[in-house]
C-alpha cells in the first residue's frame, strides 16, 4: 500500500524476501499472524489514537481473531489528491473513503463487492436503508459500502445562537435565503469585524429541488420531483439565479468576505467567527443537536428552506471502497461488517473512549453525555463511520426526536433520479473541457463575487464551445432509457 514515504521501495524489496510482514499485510508470526487491513480516511490523527486503536481492534478480534485494522488518516486538504494518486497508480489499498464516487466507480479501480458483502457482511447489508444501495450501484453491482446515516438532508440556513442572543436578532418569518437579508444587515452593523456569512472557495449556493447526476459543480441537473424529465443547466433556472443575485447583493454589502472566491478560510463551528452558514442537516442530526455537539455546546439555530428527497448524492456521501488489486478483499468486507454491526465498536469510534470523552447517563436507553475530554481529534465523525442507527444518543435527544427520525426516514420521498448514474466515458474530452470552464465560474458565481446574469451568459457561451450540447444529449438519452427500464 502506498505510504507516501521514502521507505516504500525498501519495504517492497523486503516483502519479496518475506521480511517486514506487517508492512506487507501481516502482523505477528506463526499461529498468531494477523491480516492487517488498512483503511485510509480523511482527517487528522486522533489525539487518543493509541488507546482508540487498541479498543477498536479488541472489538474486531472478538468476531474476527485474525484481523487487525490500521487506520491511516490523511488531512482533508491532502486527501483528494492522494486518493487520486492511489487510483491512477493501481495502489492495492484495502479500504478507502471514496472521493467523487459517481465518477471514480466508472474507472474500474474498485473491487466488485456484490457477492462478498452478501456473504461476509449480510447483517450489515440488511441494516442499510435500501435507498443507499440504489444510489451507489453501478450496472447492477455494488462497488462500495455506504455509511447508513442521513439518507436525505434538509438544506438549512444555520445561525450562531450566541449572536442571536447578544444582538437580539429574531429568526421569525425566515423561510428562504432572501428572508435572511435583514438579519445579516442588523448583525453586520453590530459586529463589523466578524464575517456575517461563512463562505469560502468551493461553496455551492443552495439550489433546491434538483439532483446532480455528475456533480453539483457541473451544469447538469434533474428535477427531483419527477415533474420534468429534462436534463438541464441549473444555472439557467429562475430559482438559482434569484439565489445567486441575493448572494451578489450580500457580497456588495460586505456580508461575504471580499476574497471568498479564492479564500480557503475555515469557519469552525465552535468559534464566533461567523453569524450565518448553510448546513445540510439530516434525520440523525436530531434537529440542532449534532451541530451543537460539534460546536462544543454553542447554541445553534437551523431553518429548513427546501423540501428534502432521498438522492444519489446523499447515498454516495460517505462510501468505503476496496481496491480491485487489494490482497485482502474478504477481510476488508469483514471489517466493514464489524464496524456496522458491533454497537460497542462503532460507539467507541464515534464518541471516543468511555470515561474520557463520554459517559452513560442511562445505559439501558443508550443515553450519554460528553465530558471535557470530548474535543476535536478524539473521535471519528458519525456521518462517515458506520450505521448511525446503532449509535448512543445524547441525553438531550428525546424519545420524540428519535421517533421523528424514524418516521421522516420512512416517509421522505425518493428523488426521481435516485440510482441514475450516467456513463460519460464516450465524452471524456468534452467533460474535461466543461470541467475547465466551470473551474473559472463556480467560485465567482457561488460566492456572490460576480454579477450572476451577465456572468452566466458568458459562461454558457464557453460551455457551448466546450461541447455542452453533446454531453447534455448523451445524459438525456441515458436518463430516458433508465426511466423506461425502471418502470
C-alpha positions in Angstrom: 0.0 0.0 0.0 1.1 3.5 -0.8 2.7 5.1 2.2 3.9 8.4 0.5 7.2 8.0 2.3 10.8 7.5 1.3 10.8 4.0 2.7 8.4 2.5 0.2 11.0 1.0 -2.2 12.9 -0.6 0.7 9.7 -2.1 2.2 8.8 -3.6 -1.2 12.2 -5.3 -1.5 12.0 -6.7 2.0 8.5 -8.0 1.3 9.9 -10.0 -1.6 12.2 -12.0 0.8 9.5 -12.5 3.4 10.6 -9.8 5.8 8.6 -6.9 7.3 5.4 -8.9 7.5 3.4 -6.0 9.0 4.2 -3.7 6.1 3.0 -6.4 3.6 -0.3 -7.0 5.3 0.6 -9.4 8.1 1.1 -8.7 11.8 2.8 -11.1 14.2 4.1 -14.5 13.4 3.2 -18.2 13.4 -0.3 -19.1 14.6 -0.7 -15.5 15.9 -0.2 -13.9 12.5 -2.9 -11.4 11.7 -4.0 -9.9 8.4 -3.6 -6.2 8.6 -6.4 -4.3 6.8 -5.5 -0.7 6.2 -8.2 1.9 6.0 -7.5 5.4 4.5 -9.8 8.1 5.6 -9.7 11.9 5.7 -9.0 13.8 8.9 -6.2 14.4 11.4 -4.6 11.7 13.5 -6.6 11.3 16.8 -5.0 12.6 19.9 -6.0 9.4 21.6 -5.0 7.3 18.7 -3.1 4.6 20.5 -5.8 3.7 23.0 -8.5 4.1 20.4 -6.8 1.7 18.1 -6.4 -0.9 20.8 -10.1 -0.7 21.7 -11.2 -0.9 18.1 -9.1 -4.0 17.4 -10.2 -5.6 20.6 -13.8 -5.5 19.4 -13.0 -6.5 15.8 -11.0 -9.5 17.0 -13.9 -10.8 19.1 -15.5 -11.5 15.8 -12.5 -11.9 13.5 -9.5 -13.0 15.6 -7.0 -12.9 12.7 -7.8 -9.4 11.5 -6.1 -6.2 12.6 -7.3 -2.8 11.4 -4.9 0.0 10.8 -6.5 3.4 10.2 -4.4 5.9 8.2 -5.6 9.5 8.5 -4.8 12.0 5.7 -5.7 15.6 6.2 -8.8 16.9 4.4 -6.6 19.2 2.3 -4.4 16.4 1.0 -6.9 13.6 0.8 -8.4 14.2 -2.6 -5.1 14.4 -4.4 -3.6 11.4 -2.6 -6.7 9.3 -3.2 -6.4 10.2 -6.9 -2.8 9.0 -6.9 -3.9 5.7 -5.3 -6.4 5.2 -8.1 -4.2 6.1 -11.0 -1.3 4.1 -9.7 -3.4 1.0 -9.1 -2.5 1.0 -5.4 -3.8 -2.2 -3.7 -5.5 -0.4 -0.8 -7.8 -2.4 1.3 -10.3 0.3 2.4 -10.6 3.9 1.5 -13.1 6.7 1.9 -14.2 7.3 -1.7 -14.0 10.7 -3.4 -16.4 11.6 -6.2 -17.8 8.1 -6.1 -20.1 8.5 -9.1 -17.1 9.4 -11.4 -14.4 7.2 -9.9 -16.5 4.0 -9.8 -16.5 4.1 -13.6 -12.7 3.9 -13.7 -12.7 0.2 -12.9 -10.4 0.8 -9.9 -12.8 -0.6 -7.3 -13.4 -4.3 -6.5 -16.9 -5.7 -7.2 -18.1 -6.3 -3.7 -21.6 -7.6 -4.6 -21.1 -11.3 -3.5 -18.6 -10.5 -0.8 -20.9 -8.1 1.0 -23.8 -10.5 0.8 -21.7 -13.4 2.1 -19.5 -11.7 4.7 -21.5 -8.6 5.6 -25.1 -9.8 5.2 -26.2 -8.4 8.6 -24.6 -5.0 7.9 -26.1 -5.0 4.4 -29.6 -5.7 5.6 -29.5 -2.8 8.1 -28.7 -0.2 5.5 -31.6 1.9 4.1 -32.4 0.4 0.6 -32.1 3.9 -1.0 -28.3 3.7 -0.4 -27.9 0.5 -2.5 -29.9 2.2 -5.3 -27.7 5.3 -5.1 -24.3 3.5 -5.2 -25.0 0.6 -7.6 -23.3 0.7 -10.9 -24.6 -1.5 -13.7 -26.4 -3.6 -11.1 -23.3 -4.3 -9.0 -22.1 -2.9 -5.7 -18.6 -1.3 -5.6 -18.7 0.2 -2.1 -20.2 0.1 1.3 -22.2 3.3 2.3 -22.5 4.8 5.7 -26.1 4.4 6.9 -26.5 7.9 8.2 -28.6 10.7 6.6 -30.4 9.1 3.7 -31.8 12.5 3.0 -30.8 16.0 4.0 -32.5 19.3 4.8 -30.9 22.3 3.2 -30.8 24.8 6.0 -29.7 28.3 6.9 -27.8 27.9 10.2 -27.3 30.8 12.7 -24.9 31.3 15.6 -27.1 31.4 18.7 -24.5 33.4 20.7 -25.0 36.4 18.3 -28.8 35.9 18.0 -29.0 36.4 21.8 -26.4 39.1 22.1 -27.8 41.3 19.3 -31.4 40.4 19.9 -31.9 39.1 16.4 -35.2 37.3 15.6 -35.5 34.5 13.0 -39.3 34.7 12.8 -40.5 34.6 9.3 -37.4 33.2 7.7 -38.3 30.7 5.0 -35.9 31.4 2.2 -32.4 32.7 1.6 -33.8 36.2 0.8 -35.6 36.4 4.2 -32.2 36.3 5.9 -31.1 39.7 4.5 -32.5 41.9 7.3 -30.8 39.6 9.9 -27.4 40.0 8.1 -27.8 43.8 8.0 -28.5 44.0 11.7 -25.7 41.7 12.6 -23.1 43.4 10.4 -24.0 46.8 11.9 -23.4 45.5 15.4 -20.3 43.4 14.6 -18.4 45.0 11.7 -15.2 42.9 12.4 -17.0 39.5 12.2 -17.8 37.8 8.9 -21.6 37.6 8.6 -21.8 34.8 6.1 -19.3 32.0 6.3 -18.4 31.4 2.6 -15.1 30.3 1.1 -13.7 28.8 -2.1 -15.7 25.6 -3.1 -19.0 26.8 -1.7 -22.1 25.9 -3.7 -25.2 28.1 -3.4 -28.4 26.3 -2.4 -30.5 25.2 -5.4 -33.4 23.3 -4.0 -35.2 20.5 -5.9 -32.5 19.2 -8.2 -30.4 16.1 -8.5 -27.0 16.5 -10.0 -26.1 13.2 -11.8 -22.4 14.1 -12.2 -21.6 16.6 -9.5 -23.1 19.8 -8.2 -20.1 21.6 -9.6 -21.1 20.7 -13.1 -24.1 22.3 -15.0 -26.3 19.2 -15.3 -29.4 18.8 -13.2 -32.6 16.8 -13.0 -35.9 17.7 -11.2 -36.1 15.5 -8.1 -39.9 15.6 -8.1 -40.1 13.9 -11.5 -42.4 16.7 -12.9 -39.8 17.2 -15.6 -37.5 14.5 -17.0 -35.3 17.0 -18.8 -31.5 17.3 -18.1 -30.9 21.0 -17.7 -28.3 23.5 -16.8 -29.3 24.6 -13.2 -27.6 28.0 -13.7 -30.4 28.8 -16.2 -33.2 28.2 -13.6 -35.0 31.2 -12.1 -34.6 30.0 -8.5 -30.8 29.6 -8.7 -30.4 32.9 -10.5 -32.5 34.5 -7.8 -30.4 33.0 -5.1 -27.2 34.0 -6.9 -28.5 37.5 -7.2 -29.1 37.6 -3.5 -25.5 36.3 -2.9 -24.1 39.1 -5.1 -26.1 41.7 -3.1 -24.7 40.3 0.1 -21.2 40.4 -1.3 -21.6 44.0 -2.3 -23.0 44.9 1.1 -20.0 43.3 2.8 -21.8 40.3 4.3 -19.4 38.0 2.4 -15.6 38.3 2.6 -14.1 40.1 -0.4 -11.7 37.3 -1.1 -14.3 34.5 -0.7 -13.8 33.1 -4.2 -10.1 32.4 -3.6 -10.0 32.0 0.2 -9.5 28.7 2.0 -10.6 30.2 5.3 -12.3 27.6 7.6 -15.1 28.9 9.8 -15.1 26.4 12.6 -18.4 25.7 14.3 -17.2 26.3 17.9 -15.7 29.7 17.0 -17.6 33.0 17.0 -16.0 33.9 13.6 -19.3 33.6 11.8 -23.0 34.5 12.1 -24.6 32.6 9.2 -23.7 29.5 7.3 -25.6 26.8 5.3 -25.6 23.3 6.6 -27.1 20.0 5.4 -29.0 18.5 8.3 -30.4 15.0 8.3 -32.6 12.8 10.5 -29.7 11.5 12.6 -28.7 15.1 13.4 -31.8 15.4 15.6 -32.5 19.0 14.6 -29.8 21.2 16.0 -28.4 18.5 18.4 -25.5 17.2 16.2 -24.4 20.7 15.2 -24.4 21.9 18.8 -22.3 18.9 19.8 -19.8 19.7 17.1 -19.9 23.3 18.2 -18.9 22.2 21.7 -22.2 23.4 23.2 -22.7 26.6 21.3 -26.4 27.2 20.7 -27.3 26.7 17.0 -30.5 27.6 15.1 -31.3 25.9 11.8 -34.1 26.7 9.4 -35.1 24.4 6.6 -35.5 26.2 3.3 -36.1 23.3 0.8 -38.1 20.1 0.5 -35.8 17.1 1.1 -35.6 13.9 -1.1 -33.6 10.7 -0.8 -31.0 11.2 -3.5 -28.0 9.6 -5.1 -25.7 12.3 -3.8 -26.8 11.6 -0.2 -26.3 7.8 -0.8 -22.8 8.5 -2.1 -21.9 10.9 0.7 -19.7 8.5 2.6 -18.8 5.3 0.9 -15.9 2.9 1.6 -14.3 1.2 -1.4 -11.8 -1.6 -1.8 -9.1 -1.6 -4.5 -9.5 -4.0 -7.3 -6.0 -5.1 -6.6 -6.3 -5.5 -2.8 -5.0 -8.8 -1.4 -7.5 -8.6 1.5 -10.9 -8.1 -0.1 -12.6 -10.6 2.2 -11.0 -9.3 5.3 -11.8 -5.7 4.3 -15.5 -6.6 4.0 -15.4 -8.3 7.3 -14.0 -5.2 8.9 -16.9 -3.2 7.4 -19.3 -5.8 8.8 -17.8 -5.4 12.3 -17.9 -1.6 12.2 -21.5 -1.6 11.0 -22.9 -4.3 13.4 -20.9 -4.1 16.6 -22.5 -1.5 18.7 -19.7 -1.1 21.2 -17.1 -0.8 18.4 -19.0 1.8 16.5 -19.8 3.9 19.5 -16.2 3.8 20.6 -15.1 5.1 17.2 -17.8 7.9 17.1 -17.9 9.0 20.7 -14.4 8.3 21.8 -13.2 6.5 24.9 -15.7 5.9 27.7 -14.8 7.7 30.8 -12.6 10.2 29.0 -14.7 11.5 26.1 -18.1 10.4 27.3 -20.1 8.5 29.9 -23.5 7.0 30.1 -26.4 8.8 31.8 -28.8 5.9 31.1 -27.0 2.8 29.9 -30.3 0.8 29.3 -31.5 3.5 27.0 -28.1 4.2 25.4 -28.1 7.8 26.6 -24.7 9.6 27.0 -23.2 12.9 27.8 -19.9 14.2 26.6 -17.0 15.1 29.0 -14.3 17.7 28.9 -12.1 15.3 27.1 -14.5 15.3 24.1 -12.7 17.6 21.8 -11.8 17.7 18.1 -9.5 14.8 17.1 -10.7 12.5 19.8 -13.4 10.7 17.8 -14.4 9.8 14.2 -17.3 11.6 12.6 -20.6 9.6 12.8 -21.6 10.6 9.2 -18.6 8.9 7.7 -18.0 5.9 10.0 -20.8 3.4 10.4 -24.5 2.6 10.8 -25.9 5.6 12.8 -28.9 3.6 14.0 -26.5 1.8 16.3 -25.2 4.9 18.0 -25.9 6.0 21.5 -27.7 9.4 21.6 -27.0 12.4 23.8 -29.2 12.7 26.9 -30.6 15.9 25.4 -32.1 13.9 22.5 -35.7 13.0 23.4 -37.7 9.9 22.6 -40.0 12.1 20.4 -36.9 13.1 18.3 -35.9 9.5 17.8 -39.5 8.7 16.7 -39.5 11.7 14.4 -36.1 10.5 12.9 -37.5 7.1 12.0 -40.8 8.5 10.7 -39.1 11.0 8.5 -36.7 8.4 7.0 -39.8 6.2 6.2 -41.9 9.0 4.8 -39.4 11.1 2.8 -39.8 10.6 -0.9 -37.1 9.3 -3.2 -35.7 11.6 -5.9 -37.0 10.7 -9.3 -33.3 10.2 -10.4 -32.2 8.1 -7.4 -29.9 5.5 -8.7 -29.3 7.1 -12.1 -25.5 7.0 -12.8 -24.6 8.1 -16.3 -21.7 6.8 -18.3 -19.6 9.6 -19.7 -16.6 7.6 -21.0 -17.5 8.4 -24.6 -17.3 12.2 -23.9 -14.1 12.4 -21.9 -12.8 15.3 -23.9 -16.0 17.3 -23.6 -16.2 16.6 -19.9 -12.7 17.8 -19.4 -13.5 21.0 -21.3 -16.7 21.6 -19.4 -14.9 21.0 -16.1 -12.3 23.6 -17.1 -15.0 26.1 -17.9 -16.7 25.6 -14.6 -13.5 25.9 -12.7 -13.5 29.5 -13.9 -17.0 30.3 -12.9 -18.2 28.2 -10.0 -16.4 30.1 -7.3 -17.1 33.6 -8.5 -20.8 32.8 -9.0 -21.4 30.8 -5.9 -19.7 33.2 -3.5 -21.6 36.2 -4.9 -18.4 37.8 -6.2 -19.7 38.1 -9.8 -22.9 39.7 -11.1 -24.8 36.5 -12.0 -26.8 37.2 -15.1 -24.1 38.6 -17.4 -21.6 36.1 -15.9 -23.9 33.1 -16.6 -24.4 34.4 -20.2 -20.7 34.5 -20.7 -20.3 31.0 -19.1 -23.0 29.5 -21.3 -21.2 30.6 -24.5 -18.0 28.9 -23.3 -19.9 25.8 -22.2 -21.4 25.5 -25.7 -17.9 25.8 -27.3 -16.7 23.1 -24.8 -19.2 20.6 -26.1 -22.1 21.1 -23.6 -24.8 20.1 -26.0 -23.2 16.8 -26.9 -22.9 15.8 -23.2 -26.4 17.0 -22.4 -27.9 14.9 -25.2 -26.0 11.9 -24.0 -27.2 12.3 -20.5 -30.7 12.8 -21.7 -30.7 9.7 -23.8 -29.3 7.6 -20.9 -31.8 9.1 -18.4 -34.8 8.4 -20.7 -33.6 4.8 -21.2 -33.0 4.4 -17.4 -36.5 5.7 -16.7 -38.1 3.4 -19.2 -36.3 0.4 -17.7 -37.2 1.4 -14.2 -41.0 1.2 -14.9 
